[in-house]
Amino acid sequence: MLSNDTKFDSISRKKVSKYVRVHCAVALQIIKRALNVVWSFSIALDGGNKAGTPYLDLRLRFVLGATLFNVHWLAIPNN
């Protein structure tokens, strides 16, 4: 729980959801641009059961320059 003297007590859920949508859109655009310049990539699927909720985890792996990226792309709960 956040105390009342934090800076987060005045932000609304609507504003937070708007920032999250913009952040996700920007992140997906960056991933798209990176995948446009690499010659190959892999998709790694992983499943698990953390905290009693089964999920499917999707990761993208690619080399850009001399760096290997392992990008967490999506997690989907399997209810």
Secondary structure as UniProt FT lines:
FT   TURN            4..5
FT   HELIX           7..10
FT   HELIX           13..37
FT   STRAND          42..50
FT   TURN            51..52
FT   STRAND          53..64
FT   TURN            65..66
FT   STRAND          67..77
//
